[in-house]
């Protein structure tokens, strides 16, 4: 499960931004399966690609490559 509603706090107690645009990539702070993670993705990256390629979470499968069949559904 990806939850971008709460950003992890840094050491000073401030909440980190959820999305930062830097050097042509988008830097995201997300919570996946209860664990805070950071990832940098190219614009246009799908959630499926970010999970599989960026975070190494291969449980989500690619089906039709268009998002029509529902194989890549993430809860």
MOPAC internal coordinates of N, CA, C and O (Angstrom, degrees):
PM7 1SCF
backbone

  N    0.0000 0     0.00 0     0.00 0    0    0    0
  C    1.4491 1     0.00 0     0.00 0    1    0    0
  C    1.5175 1   109.06 1     0.00 0    2    1    0
  O    1.2310 1   120.43 1   -48.37 1    3    2    1
  N    1.3034 1   116.78 1   131.63 1    3    2    1
  C    1.4567 1   122.14 1   178.40 1    5    3    2
  C    1.5105 1   108.11 1  -103.64 1    6    5    3
  O    1.2310 1   120.20 1   -53.05 1    7    6    5
  N    1.3276 1   117.23 1   126.95 1    7    6    5
  C    1.4474 1   122.09 1  -179.51 1    9    7    6
  C    1.5149 1   108.45 1  -128.58 1   10    9    7
  O    1.2310 1   120.46 1   -71.84 1   11   10    9
  N    1.3114 1   116.72 1   108.16 1   11   10    9
  C    1.4624 1   120.67 1  -179.70 1   13   11   10
  C    1.5197 1   111.47 1  -100.95 1   14   13   11
  O    1.2310 1   119.72 1  -166.22 1   15   14   13
  N    1.3217 1   118.15 1    13.78 1   15   14   13
  C    1.4585 1   119.70 1  -177.14 1   17   15   14
  C    1.5232 1   112.67 1   -81.47 1   18   17   15
  O    1.2310 1   120.07 1   156.58 1   19   18   17
  N    1.3223 1   117.48 1   -23.42 1   19   18   17
  C    1.4573 1   120.68 1   179.70 1   21   19   18
  C    1.5189 1   108.76 1  -125.58 1   22   21   19
  O    1.2310 1   120.94 1   -55.38 1   23   22   21
  N    1.3176 1   115.82 1   124.62 1   23   22   21
  C    1.4538 1   119.65 1   176.94 1   25   23   22
  C    1.5198 1   109.03 1   -91.69 1   26   25   23
  O    1.2310 1   119.88 1   -34.32 1   27   26   25
  N    1.3277 1   117.84 1   145.68 1   27   26   25
  C    1.4520 1   119.74 1   177.10 1   29   27   26
  C    1.5178 1   111.02 1   -65.82 1   30   29   27
  O    1.2310 1   120.36 1   -31.16 1   31   30   29
  N    1.3182 1   116.92 1   148.84 1   31   30   29
  C    1.4551 1   121.64 1   178.73 1   33   31   30
  C    1.5168 1   109.60 1   -82.59 1   34   33   31
  O    1.2310 1   120.80 1   -33.54 1   35   34   33
  N    1.3384 1   116.08 1   146.46 1   35   34   33
  C    1.4526 1   118.96 1   174.79 1   37   35   34
  C    1.5247 1   108.53 1   -88.87 1   38   37   35
  O    1.2310 1   119.96 1     5.33 1   39   38   37
  N    1.3267 1   117.68 1  -174.67 1   39   38   37
  C    1.4642 1   121.12 1  -174.50 1   41   39   38
  C    1.5229 1   112.98 1   -65.76 1   42   41   39
  O    1.2310 1   119.69 1   157.47 1   43   42   41
  N    1.3152 1   118.19 1   -22.53 1   43   42   41
  C    1.4642 1   119.73 1   179.43 1   45   43   42
  C    1.5249 1   112.28 1   -87.00 1   46   45   43
  O    1.2310 1   120.07 1  -178.79 1   47   46   45
  N    1.3428 1   117.47 1     1.21 1   47   46   45
  C    1.4476 1   121.16 1   179.14 1   49   47   46
  C    1.5139 1   114.19 1    88.11 1   50   49   47
  O    1.2310 1   120.23 1   176.26 1   51   50   49
  N    1.3443 1   117.16 1    -3.74 1   51   50   49
  C    1.4575 1   120.39 1   178.76 1   53   51   50
  C    1.5218 1   109.34 1   -81.03 1   54   53   51
  O    1.2310 1   120.74 1   -30.19 1   55   54   53
  N    1.3147 1   116.20 1   149.81 1   55   54   53
  C    1.4596 1   120.60 1   178.00 1   57   55   54
  C    1.5161 1   109.34 1   -81.79 1   58   57   55
  O    1.2310 1   121.13 1   -50.07 1   59   58   57
  N    1.3332 1   115.44 1   129.93 1   59   58   57
  C    1.4656 1   120.92 1   179.94 1   61   59   58
  C    1.5184 1   109.41 1   -74.45 1   62   61   59
  O    1.2310 1   119.79 1   -30.56 1   63   62   61
  N    1.3372 1   118.02 1   149.44 1   63   62   61
  C    1.4608 1   119.92 1   177.01 1   65   63   62
  C    1.5233 1   110.46 1   -65.14 1   66   65   63
  O    1.2310 1   120.92 1   -31.68 1   67   66   65
  N    1.3298 1   115.84 1   148.32 1   67   66   65
  C    1.4556 1   120.44 1  -179.36 1   69   67   66
  C    1.5167 1   111.60 1   -76.76 1   70   69   67
  O    1.2310 1   119.95 1   143.75 1   71   70   69
  N    1.3188 1   117.70 1   -36.25 1   71   70   69
  C    1.4586 1   122.00 1  -176.24 1   73   71   70
  C    1.5226 1   109.02 1  -134.49 1   74   73   71
  O    1.2310 1   120.52 1   -48.26 1   75   74   73
  N    1.3272 1   116.61 1   131.74 1   75   74   73
  C    1.4593 1   122.19 1   176.90 1   77   75   74
  C    1.5228 1   107.53 1  -133.84 1   78   77   75
  O    1.2310 1   120.46 1   -50.70 1   79   78   77
  N    1.3324 1   116.73 1   129.30 1   79   78   77
  C    1.4628 1   122.02 1   178.13 1   81   79   78
  C    1.5168 1   106.97 1   -94.60 1   82   81   79
  O    1.2310 1   120.39 1   -59.61 1   83   82   81
  N    1.3476 1   116.86 1   120.39 1   83   82   81
  C    1.4570 1   119.50 1  -177.43 1   85   83   82
  C    1.5218 1   109.68 1  -151.75 1   86   85   83
  O    1.2310 1   120.65 1   -49.94 1   87   86   85
  N    1.3221 1   116.36 1   130.06 1   87   86   85
  C    1.4610 1   122.23 1   174.62 1   89   87   86
  C    1.5264 1   113.27 1    54.73 1   90   89   87
  O    1.2310 1   119.92 1  -140.46 1   91   90   89
  N    1.3403 1   117.75 1    39.54 1   91   90   89
  C    1.4510 1   121.52 1   177.02 1   93   91   90
  C    1.5117 1   114.84 1    79.57 1   94   93   91
  O    1.2310 1   119.83 1   177.98 1   95   94   93
  N    1.3159 1   117.93 1    -2.02 1   95   94   93
  C    1.4612 1   121.35 1   178.07 1   97   95   94
  C    1.5212 1   109.27 1  -118.10 1   98   97   95
  O    1.2310 1   121.41 1   -22.23 1   99   98   97
  N    1.3096 1   114.91 1   157.77 1   99   98   97
  C    1.4566 1   121.55 1   176.17 1  101   99   98
  C    1.5234 1   107.08 1  -103.80 1  102  101   99
  O    1.2310 1   120.67 1   -57.35 1  103  102  101
  N    1.3152 1   116.32 1   122.65 1  103  102  101
  C    1.4575 1   121.80 1   179.43 1  105  103  102
  C    1.5250 1   108.54 1   -97.73 1  106  105  103
  O    1.2310 1   120.42 1   -57.73 1  107  106  105
  N    1.3280 1   116.80 1   122.27 1  107  106  105
  C    1.4574 1   122.55 1  -176.41 1  109  107  106
  C    1.5194 1   110.98 1  -116.62 1  110  109  107
  O    1.2310 1   120.69 1   -37.68 1  111  110  109
  N    1.3130 1   116.29 1   142.32 1  111  110  109
  C    1.4597 1   122.80 1   168.31 1  113  111  110
  C    1.5170 1   106.13 1  -110.10 1  114  113  111
  O    1.2310 1   120.43 1   -61.88 1  115  114  113
  N    1.3242 1   116.78 1   118.12 1  115  114  113
  C    1.4583 1   122.08 1  -177.35 1  117  115  114
  C    1.5192 1   110.01 1  -133.39 1  118  117  115
  O    1.2310 1   120.93 1   -19.63 1  119  118  117
  N    1.3251 1   115.83 1   160.37 1  119  118  117
  C    1.4537 1   121.61 1   172.44 1  121  119  118
  C    1.5160 1   107.27 1  -110.53 1  122  121  119
  O    1.2310 1   120.67 1   -60.49 1  123  122  121
  N    1.3281 1   116.32 1   119.51 1  123  122  121
  C    1.4566 1   122.46 1  -178.63 1  125  123  122
  C    1.5254 1   107.96 1  -122.51 1  126  125  123
  O    1.2310 1   120.72 1   -57.14 1  127  126  125
  N    1.3213 1   116.24 1   122.86 1  127  126  125
  C    1.4646 1   121.65 1  -178.89 1  129  127  126
  C    1.5293 1   111.79 1    53.27 1  130  129  127
  O    1.2310 1   120.88 1  -141.57 1  131  130  129
  N    1.3294 1   115.92 1    38.43 1  131  130  129
  C    1.4579 1   121.61 1   176.38 1  133  131  130
  C    1.5170 1   115.09 1    81.25 1  134  133  131
  O    1.2310 1   119.68 1  -177.00 1  135  134  133
  N    1.3197 1   118.21 1     3.00 1  135  134  133
  C    1.4592 1   122.39 1  -178.18 1  137  135  134
  C    1.5243 1   110.16 1  -115.82 1  138  137  135
  O    1.2310 1   120.21 1   -50.78 1  139  138  137
  N    1.3442 1   117.21 1   129.22 1  139  138  137
  C    1.4686 1   121.36 1   177.41 1  141  139  138
  C    1.5158 1   108.70 1   -71.08 1  142  141  139
  O    1.2310 1   120.78 1   -48.80 1  143  142  141
  N    1.3293 1   116.12 1   131.20 1  143  142  141
  C    1.4617 1   121.51 1  -178.76 1  145  143  142
  C    1.5169 1   108.90 1  -136.12 1  146  145  143
  O    1.2310 1   120.43 1   -27.27 1  147  146  145
  N    1.2883 1   116.78 1   152.73 1  147  146  145
  C    1.4539 1   123.10 1   173.08 1  149  147  146
  C    1.5201 1   108.85 1  -118.45 1  150  149  147
  O    1.2310 1   120.46 1   -35.78 1  151  150  149
  N    1.3220 1   116.73 1   144.22 1  151  150  149
  C    1.4605 1   120.88 1  -179.05 1  153  151  150
  C    1.5173 1   108.94 1  -149.81 1  154  153  151
  O    1.2310 1   120.66 1   -35.30 1  155  154  153
  N    1.3220 1   116.34 1   144.70 1  155  154  153
  C    1.4661 1   122.73 1   174.90 1  157  155  154
  C    1.5178 1   107.55 1  -113.21 1  158  157  155
  O    1.2310 1   120.46 1   -54.98 1  159  158  157
  N    1.3324 1   116.73 1   125.02 1  159  158  157
  C    1.4612 1   121.39 1  -177.53 1  161  159  158
  C    1.5214 1   110.15 1  -129.51 1  162  161  159
  O    1.2310 1   121.09 1   -23.96 1  163  162  161
  N    1.3175 1   115.52 1   156.04 1  163  162  161
  C    1.4589 1   122.04 1   174.42 1  165  163  162
  C    1.5312 1   108.87 1   -74.92 1  166  165  163
  O    1.2310 1   119.49 1   -29.68 1  167  166  165
  N    1.3273 1   118.58 1   150.32 1  167  166  165
  C    1.4623 1   119.95 1   173.20 1  169  167  166
  C    1.5351 1   109.21 1   -57.71 1  170  169  167
  O    1.2310 1   120.39 1   -41.04 1  171  170  169
  N    1.3087 1   116.85 1   138.96 1  171  170  169
  C    1.4596 1   121.64 1  -179.93 1  173  171  170
  C    1.5179 1   113.72 1    91.59 1  174  173  171
  O    1.2310 1   119.90 1   178.17 1  175  174  173
  N    1.3291 1   117.80 1    -1.83 1  175  174  173
  C    1.4627 1   121.04 1   177.46 1  177  175  174
  C    1.5202 1   109.22 1   -69.82 1  178  177  175
  O    1.2310 1   120.49 1   -47.02 1  179  178  177
  N    1.3144 1   116.66 1   132.98 1  179  178  177
  C    1.4581 1   119.85 1   178.30 1  181  179  178
  C    1.5257 1   109.91 1   -81.54 1  182  181  179
  O    1.2310 1   120.71 1   -17.62 1  183  182  181
  N    1.3253 1   116.25 1   162.38 1  183  182  181
  C    1.4579 1   120.85 1   176.31 1  185  183  182
  C    1.5254 1   110.06 1   -59.66 1  186  185  183
  O    1.2310 1   120.23 1   139.67 1  187  186  185
  N    1.3272 1   117.16 1   -40.33 1  187  186  185
  C    1.4565 1   121.98 1   177.69 1  189  187  186
  C    1.5291 1   110.96 1   -57.00 1  190  189  187
  O    1.2310 1   120.06 1   132.24 1  191  190  189
  N    1.3251 1   117.48 1   -47.76 1  191  190  189
  C    1.4629 1   121.56 1  -179.93 1  193  191  190
  C    1.5267 1   111.40 1   -65.89 1  194  193  191
  O    1.2310 1   120.27 1   140.16 1  195  194  193
  N    1.3217 1   117.09 1   -39.84 1  195  194  193
  C    1.4609 1   120.51 1   179.18 1  197  195  194
  C    1.5229 1   111.32 1   -63.57 1  198  197  195
  O    1.2310 1   120.43 1   137.10 1  199  198  197
  N    1.3221 1   116.78 1   -42.90 1  199  198  197
  C    1.4634 1   120.24 1   179.48 1  201  199  198
  C    1.5241 1   111.71 1   -68.36 1  202  201  199
  O    1.2310 1   120.30 1   131.10 1  203  202  201
  N    1.3277 1   117.03 1   -48.90 1  203  202  201
  C    1.4690 1   120.98 1  -175.24 1  205  203  202
  C    1.5286 1   112.22 1   -73.79 1  206  205  203
  O    1.2310 1   120.49 1   128.19 1  207  206  205
  N    1.3243 1   116.68 1   -51.81 1  207  206  205
  C    1.4590 1   120.63 1  -173.09 1  209  207  206
  C    1.5283 1   112.67 1   -86.02 1  210  209  207
  O    1.2310 1   120.66 1   139.25 1  211  210  209
  N    1.3267 1   116.34 1   -40.75 1  211  210  209
  C    1.4583 1   120.14 1  -176.12 1  213  211  210
  C    1.5108 1   114.84 1   -80.46 1  214  213  211
  O    1.2310 1   120.56 1   142.72 1  215  214  213
  N    1.3465 1   116.54 1   -37.28 1  215  214  213
  C    1.4568 1   120.20 1  -176.87 1  217  215  214
  C    1.5249 1   113.45 1  -110.78 1  218  217  215
  O    1.2310 1   120.28 1   175.57 1  219  218  217
  N    1.3205 1   117.07 1    -4.43 1  219  218  217
  C    1.4624 1   120.11 1   178.24 1  221  219  218
  C    1.5131 1   114.51 1    71.95 1  222  221  219
  O    1.2310 1   120.31 1  -158.87 1  223  222  221
  N    1.3255 1   117.01 1    21.13 1  223  222  221
  C    1.4645 1   121.64 1   179.99 1  225  223  222
  C    1.5314 1   108.33 1   -96.49 1  226  225  223
  O    1.2310 1   120.55 1   -82.91 1  227  226  225
  N    1.3099 1   116.56 1    97.09 1  227  226  225
  C    1.4658 1   121.08 1  -171.02 1  229  227  226
  C    1.5233 1   113.80 1   -93.92 1  230  229  227
  O    1.2310 1   119.76 1  -168.49 1  231  230  229
  N    1.3159 1   118.06 1    11.51 1  231  230  229
  C    1.4615 1   120.43 1   178.56 1  233  231  230
  C    1.5183 1   113.18 1   -68.63 1  234  233  231
  O    1.2310 1   120.31 1   151.66 1  235  234  233
  N    1.3162 1   117.01 1   -28.34 1  235  234  233
  C    1.4573 1   121.14 1   176.93 1  237  235  234
  C    1.5214 1   108.26 1   -81.94 1  238  237  235
  O    1.2310 1   120.35 1   -51.04 1  239  238  237
  N    1.3140 1   116.93 1   128.96 1  239  238  237
  C    1.4653 1   121.75 1  -174.61 1  241  239  238
  C    1.5252 1   111.72 1  -106.51 1  242  241  239
  O    1.2310 1   121.20 1   -31.11 1  243  242  241
  N    1.3209 1   115.31 1   148.89 1  243  242  241
  C    1.4641 1   121.56 1   174.89 1  245  243  242
  C    1.5264 1   107.41 1   -93.59 1  246  245  243
  O    1.2310 1   120.37 1   -51.15 1  247  246  245
  N    1.3178 1   116.89 1   128.85 1  247  246  245
  C    1.4541 1   121.07 1  -179.49 1  249  247  246
  C    1.5115 1   111.20 1  -107.48 1  250  249  247
  O    1.2310 1   120.88 1    92.22 1  251  250  249
  N    1.3258 1   115.92 1   -87.78 1  251  250  249
  C    1.4630 1   121.48 1  -172.66 1  253  251  250
  C    1.5281 1   113.34 1   -86.25 1  254  253  251
  O    1.2310 1   119.61 1   169.93 1  255  254  253
  N    1.3244 1   118.35 1   -10.07 1  255  254  253
  C    1.4655 1   123.95 1  -178.60 1  257  255  254
  C    1.5267 1   112.83 1    71.18 1  258  257  255
  O    1.2310 1   119.88 1  -167.84 1  259  258  257
  N    1.3336 1   117.84 1    12.16 1  259  258  257
  C    1.4624 1   121.75 1   177.45 1  261  259  258
  C    1.5263 1   112.48 1  -130.00 1  262  261  259
  O    1.2310 1   119.52 1   171.46 1  263  262  261
  N    1.3239 1   118.53 1    -8.54 1  263  262  261
  C    1.4535 1   121.70 1  -178.91 1  265  263  262
  C    1.5108 1   113.84 1    81.88 1  266  265  263
  O    1.2310 1   119.69 1  -163.38 1  267  266  265
  N    1.3188 1   118.19 1    16.62 1  267  266  265
  C    1.4630 1   121.71 1  -177.39 1  269  267  266
  C    1.5193 1   113.36 1   -93.26 1  270  269  267
  O    1.2310 1   119.52 1   151.47 1  271  270  269
  N    1.3312 1   118.52 1   -28.53 1  271  270  269
  C    1.4713 1   120.98 1  -172.23 1  273  271  270
  C    1.5278 1   112.67 1   -87.92 1  274  273  271
  O    1.2310 1   119.80 1   159.89 1  275  274  273
  N    1.3323 1   117.98 1   -20.11 1  275  274  273
  C    1.4584 1   121.01 1   178.37 1  277  275  274
  C    1.5213 1   114.78 1    90.61 1  278  277  275
  O    1.2310 1   119.17 1   179.81 1  279  278  277
  N    1.3269 1   119.20 1    -0.19 1  279  278  277
  C    1.4592 1   121.74 1  -179.42 1  281  279  278
  C    1.5215 1   111.51 1   -63.15 1  282  281  279
  O    1.2310 1   119.40 1   151.45 1  283  282  281
  N    1.3105 1   118.75 1   -28.55 1  283  282  281
  C    1.4693 1   122.16 1  -175.62 1  285  283  282
  C    1.5356 1   112.72 1   -95.94 1  286  285  283
  O    1.2310 1   120.15 1  -163.47 1  287  286  285
  N    1.3159 1   117.31 1    16.53 1  287  286  285
  C    1.4536 1   121.41 1  -178.70 1  289  287  286
  C    1.5372 1   111.00 1   -61.43 1  290  289  287
  O    1.2310 1   120.61 1   -45.83 1  291  290  289
  N    1.3284 1   116.43 1   134.17 1  291  290  289
  C    1.4680 1   122.53 1   179.56 1  293  291  290
  C    1.5172 1   107.99 1  -119.12 1  294  293  291
  O    1.2310 1   120.22 1   -49.71 1  295  294  293
  N    1.3311 1   117.18 1   130.29 1  295  294  293
  C    1.4654 1   122.21 1   178.13 1  297  295  294
  C    1.5066 1   109.90 1  -108.38 1  298  297  295
  O    1.2310 1   120.10 1   180.00 1  299  298  297

